[in-house]
Amino acid sequence: MQESSTHPTHPGRKALLVITGAVLLYTALFFFFAMMRAKASSYGDSDLGIFGQAFHTTLFCGEIFYNTFEGGSHFMFHNSPVFFLIVPLYALHPGIYTLLFIMTCAIASGAYPVYFIAREKINEKGAVIFALLYLLYHPLHGVNYCQFHELAFTITPLLWSYYFFMKRSYVPFWICCILAMLCKEEISITTAAYGIYLLYCSLVRERLSPDRAQRKAIAVNGAVLVAVSFLYLYLSLHVIIPHFKHGDYPFVSERYGNLGTTLSGAALHLLLNPQLIFKAFWDDVARVHYIVELLLPLAFLSLWELPVLLIALPNLFINIMSTYSTMYLTGSRYPSVLIPFIFISAILGAHRLISRKPSVPESRRTAKILAAPVILTVLCAFFINPSPLRLHVQICPPWLVFKYPRMTAHQRMILSLASQFPRDASIATQLGIYHHLCGRKEVYACYHEGVDYIFIDRSSRWYTEGAEWKRFLPGLAESGAYELIFSMDYLLIYRRKDLPEAVHFKI
């Protein structure tokens, strides 16, 4: 079975203009959403501050993605060399908003390989529709709206890799696969499954092809991809991460402790006890909702091309078998590796259904098959979306409204104060403020003895829910080491008394 089709290979100018316009609109909208969420401090964890500080220390301090929250290099926990490719772009305008913009651009650009893949298999109009569906796909919005993260950079390379595989262009195919692997250590499990898919294509789909050289090339590339993927996984877990951490890879025991303490042990335990999969679904129905939400927008077309969809199966198991429930939410970054293969398999599934009745004009067949994905994707995008694109129904007019994080006077005060600290000052603060101060080497999202300044927000849940600040704060002034220099609207700034100069914070 040939992966290419008889459709012309030169893209239509109008189609590319439409897609480019949609990509630019998506980029502007979701960068605005992400930026406002960061400004309003409405992120639920520390990732934006971690990566903001990691890129700052790499560029300005000669460290390798050092951050105080993780207590060292980010490579202590994840092997993400792709960050070295992002640093030059970050250097153009250092800051967390630059990281959010780069990530949004990377995600949005995935519409182009979706278009080219669909154009090879369906037709021009069908390809444009799939590209627009990609940009409207609500799990993609969840990835984009969930802070800055390395997983987001896997989507576009994996989509391009399949296009190049269809065209039998193995050099760019390998570049894309390697780029995906460089994003995070577990991506190599997905690329290993990808290599198995290539072997399947060689042995099953291409078995009747007279072109033995092509079959051999597919098989060789598949086998090498499997080998390289497992080698990279081994180096990541047993050489690179332990080198920085001086210990074992921590996430297997933390998130899969019921299965084992090592990746191989957990995989073997799950293989020998498949009933644990059913137990996981029984214990938390959100895992079922997760799978349905991923497949529903495209009207389950992905199920018509299971071999491609199964490439994502290992990563799906990684997500749904975790005890960390965020890993099976569409409002998180974890669907990133699944999205490319959901779309590729949906395109191939649509192609299979459209090809069933050749007596009916192709345009009518395409419109009939793609009507359901269009309707469902639009409905999901506006009514179950984890991003601000979701419409909220209310009784009083206007009846349908969009809600996104908005700045309050209190939050503006936080941003103003954060900008007034000396660039070389060390600061102890809390989550919610940490990412506003992460452009320095010494900033801590917790109490840290001996810092120059302490900046906290007593109205924040990070203060009210944490016992640490309540334990240390009352004794700061009494200790004689610090003095309170700012107090307004629940915002407190303490300064170490022995600093040579005082900073006068103004609102």
N, C-alpha and C positions, 0 to 999 in steps of 0.2 A: 504494500500500500504506500503510495507516494504522499508525502506531506505537503507538497506544493500543489498549486491548482493552475487552471488555465486562465485565470484572471490576469489582466495586464499588470505589469510590475511598476509602472510609473504612477505615482500618486496624483490624484486630481488636485489642482491648485485651489479650487473653491473648498474642497473638503479639508485641506490642511489649514486654510484660513479660518474656517469654522472651528476646527479643533484648537488652533492657536488662540483664537478669541476666548474659547471656553476655558482653556488652560490659564490664560492671563486673568480671567474673571475669578476662577477658582483660587488662584494664587493670592490675588488681592484680598478676597473675602476671608480665606482661612488664615492668612497671615494676620489680618486685622483681628480675627477671633482669638488666635493664639497670643498675639501681643496684648490684647485687652485682658485676657485671662492672667497673663504674667503680671501686668501692671496692677491688676486688682487683687493679686496674691490669692487667687482662688484655686491654685493647684493643690492637690491633696498630699503630695509628698515632696521629696528633696531633689528629684532628678535634675530639674533645670538649674538649681544652684550647683549641684555636683558637676555637671558638664560645663557650666559657665566658668567655674573656678578651674576645672581641669584644662580647658583650652587656654585660659589666661596664664596659668603657671607654665604651660608648655611653650607658649609664645614669648613670655616676658621673664620667666624665672629659670628657664633651662631645665625644668622638671619634665617628667613624662606623664602627663595627665594626672598630676597630683591634685588631691582635694582633701580637705580636712574632715569632711563628713565620713568618708571611707577610711580615713587614716593613712593614706598613701596614694599610690598610683591606682587609677581605675582598672589597670590591668591586673590588679590583685584579685579582681572578681570576674572580669570579662576580657577576652582577647578580641579587641576591636581595632586592628591596624588601619581600618578605613578612615579613622579620625585623622591620621597623618595627611590624607588627601584633602581633608576639609580645612585643616589649619591655614593653608594659604588663602582660602576664601574668607575665613574668619579674620585673618590679619588685615583685610581691606577696611574693615570697620569693626573692631573688636567689641563684643558685647553679646548679651543673651538674645537680643532681638535679631541679631545677624544669624545666630544659630537657628532660630525659629524660621527665619526667611529661607535659609539654605534648605532646611528640611522640607518646607512647604513646596519649594521649587522642585526638589527631587521627587516628591510624591506626585505632584501634578504632572510632571513630564512622563509619567507612566501611561498617559493617554495616547502617546504616540506609538509605542510598540503594540498596545491593544488595537489601535487602528490598523497598523500594518499586518498584524496577524489575522485580523478579521477580514481584511481586504484580500488576503491570499485565499481564504477559505470561503468567504461569502461573496460580497460585492461592495461597491463603493458606499452606497447608502447604509447597508448593514454595518459596515466598518465604522462609519461616522456615529451611528447609533450606539454601538458598543463602546466607543471612546467616550461618548457623553454619559453612558451608563456608569462607566468607571468613575468619572468625576462626580457622579451623583450617589455613588455606592456608600451607604452610611457607615459600614465598618471601616472604610478608608477614612472617613471624616473622624471617626473615633481615634484612629492612629495619629492623625494630624493634630487633633485637639489635645492629645495626651502628652504634653510637654515635648522636650527634645529627647530623642532616643535613637540609638544606632540601628534598631530593627527597622525603622522607617526607611532606611537606605537600601534595604534588600529588595523592595518591591520592583522598582524599575529595572535593575540589572537582570532579575529573574525573568521578567517579561521579555526583555530584549533577547535573552539567551534562547528562548524558544523560537523567536522569529529567526534568529541566525541558524538554529538547528533545522528549521523548515527549509531554509535556503541552502543548507549544507555548507555553511561558512563557519568552519570550526575554529579559526583563530579568534574572531570576535565572540563566538560562543564561549570559548574558554575564558576570555577576558571578563565577560559578564559573570560567569560562574565563580571565578576567583574574587571578583569584586563583592559578590554576595557573601562568600565565605569569610572575607575580611571584615564583615560587619560584626559578627559575633560567633562564638565558638560552636553553638548548636546548629548553625546554618549548615555546617558540613554534614550533619545527619540528613538534612533535606537534599543536599547535592548528591549524597550517596544514593538516596532513593531515585534521584534524577538519573544517575548513571545506570541504575537497574532498569529504569524505563527505557533508556537507549538500548540496552541489551535486549529487552523485550521487543522493541521495534525491529531490531536486526533479526532476531530468531523467529518472530511470529508475524509481524506486519509486513516485513520485507522478504519473507521466505520464498515467495514466488517471483520476486523481482529478478530479471535476467542480469542486472548489474551487480555482479558479485563484489566488485571493488567497493561500491557504495555500501553494501551490506557489511563488508569487512570494516570499512571506515567507521560506521556507526557503532559496531561492536567494540572496536578498539577504543574509541573515544569513551564509550560507556564504561568499559572495564577500567580504563585509566582514571576516569572521574570517580569511580567508586574507591579505587586505591588511594588517590590523592585526598579524597574527602576524609577517609578514615585516618590517614596519616596526619592530616591537619588537625583533626579532632584529638588524636593522641598527643600531638605536640602542644596543643592548646591546654589540655587538661593536666598533662603530666610534666610539661617542661616550662611553658611560658607563664601560665598563671601561678604555679608553685614558685617560680623564680621571683616574682614580685611579692607574693603573699607569704612565702616561706611556710607553706602548709598545703593541705589538700583542697581541692575544689569544693566550695562549701554548699552549693545550692541543691545537690542531690539529697543530702541528709536533711536539709532545711525544708524542702518542699515535697520530697518523695520518701520521707523517712519510713512510711509504712511499706514501701517496696524494697528498700535497701539503702545502703550508704554510698554505693558507687554506681556510676552510670550503667556499666555492664551488668552488675548485680541486680539493679532495678529492672533493666530490660529483660533479663533472664527470668526473674521472679514473675513479671507480668506475663511472659510467654508461657510459663508453666502453670500460671493461675489466671486464665482469661476471665474467670468469673469476677475478678476484681474490677474489670471494666464495667460490668453490669451493676456491680455494687456502687461504683462511683456515681453512675447515673441515678441510681435509686436514692443515694444519700443526698444528692443535690440536683434537683431538676433544672437548675440554671445551666447545667452542662448540655442538656437537651435544647434549651432555648438558644444557647450559643450556636450550636450547629444549624438549627433552623434559621436563625437570623443571618448566618453567613450565606446560606443557599437560597433562601426565600426571595430576595430581591431579583435574582436572575431566573426566577420561576423554576428552580431546580434543574435547569438545563445542564448543569455540570454533571449530573448523574448519568447523562447519556454518553459521557466519555470518561468512564471510570479509570482507565489506565493513567491518564494525565492527572486526574483528581487524586489518585492514590499516592502521587509524589508527595502530596502534602500530609499524608496520613501520619508519618512519624512526628511531625511537628504538632499535629492535632492531638495526638496522644500526650505529648509533652505538656500541652496546655490543659487538657481536660483531666488528666490524672494528678495534677498538682493540688496540694492542699491550700495553695495561695489562690483564692477565688478570683482575683483580678485577672489571672491568666486565661480565664474563660468568660471574659466580658468583651463585647464588641466596642465598648467605650475605652478600651486600653490599646497599648501598642502591640499586644501579642498576636492579633490576627495578621500581622504584616506578612509573614512568610506564607500564609495560606491564600491570601488574596490573589497573587499571580496565577496560581494553578486553578483556583475557582474560576477566574475569568477565561483562562486558556481553554479549560475543559468546557465551559459554557459556550464559547465560540465554536469549538469542534462539535459539541452536541447540537447546536443550532444548525451547523452545516449538515450534519447527518439527517436531521429532520427536514430541512429544506430540500435535500436531494431525493426525498422519498417519492415525490410525485412530479416527475419531469414534464408531464403533459400540461401542468398548470404553469402559467407564466412565473418566472423567477421572482419578479417584484411582488406578486401577490403572495407567493409562498413565504418570502422573507417578511412581509408585513404581518402575515398571520402568525408566524412563529415568534416574532419579536414584540408583538403587541403586549403579551403578558409580562415579559421582563420590564418593558418600559413603564407600564402601569404600576407594577409592584415596586420597582426601584424608586419611582417618584413618591409613592405613598409612604414607603419606608423612610425615604430621605426627609420627609416633612413631618412624620408623625411618630417615629420611634428612633429618631436620630439622637446619638449621644452628644452632638455638638449644638451650638446655638442656632443652626439651620432648622432645628425642629420648631414646628408651629405649636403654640400653646393656645388652647381654646379657653375663652373666658366669656362670662355672661354679658358684661357691659361692652359696648362698642369701643374700639375696634375688636371684633370677635376673635380674630386670629392675629397673634403677635409673635414676633421673634424676641427671644430674650438672650442677651449676652452679658458678660461681666461688665459692669459699669463702675466708673470711678466715683468714690464718695469723698467728702471733705477729709475724712479720717485717713483714707488711703493716699490722697494727695499729700497730706502732711507726712506720711511715712516716706513717700518718694522724695519729697523735698529734703527731709532730714538725712536720708540715706546718701543723697548727693553731696552733702556738706562735710562728711568725714574726710580727714586727710587721707591721701592715697596710700601712704605707707603705714597707716594706723592698723593695729590689730584689734579685732572686734569680736565680742561674743554676742550672739543674737539667738533667734529662734526660727523655726520653719515659718514660712510666710514672709519673712524679711530677708532670710539668708540669700536668696537669689538676687535681691536688689543690691547686695554688697559683695557679690562673689568675684568681682574684678580685682581681687587682691589675694596674696598668698595666705595671709593669716586672718581668716574669718571663720567662726565656728558656729554651728547651728545648735549650740548647747552652752551651758555654763563652762567657762574655761578660765582657770586661775591665771592671773598675771597679765591679762590683755589690757590694752590701752583704754578701750571703751566697752561699755555694755549697753545694748539697745534692745529694749523689749516692748511688746504691746500687751498690756494686761487684759485687753478686751478680746484678744485673739484666742481661739480654741487651743492653739499650740501652747498658750500659757495656762489657761484654765484647766486643760486636761493633763498637763504635765506636772509631776511632783517636784521636778528638779529645781525650777525657778522659785517655787514657793518655799523650798528648803533653803536656798542660798540667798535669795534677794533680801530678806529682812535684816540679815547681818552685814550687808555690804557697807552701809553708811557707818554702822557702829564699829566696824573693824578698823576704821581710820585709813584704809588704803584707797577708798573711792569716795567721791563726792557726787551728789545728785546735781546735775547742771541743767537738766531739762525735764519738765513734767507738765504735760498738757494732754487732755483727751485720752487718758490711759497710756500715753506713750512716755517712757522713762529712758533717760540717757544718763549713765554714770561714767565719770571720768577718773582715771587713776590720778591721784593727787601729786605724784612725783613727776608728771609730765612737764617739760619745760614751758610749753605754751598752752594756753586755753583756747579752745574753739568755741565761738559764740554761735550757737544754732539759731537761725532765724526762720520764721514762718511767713 
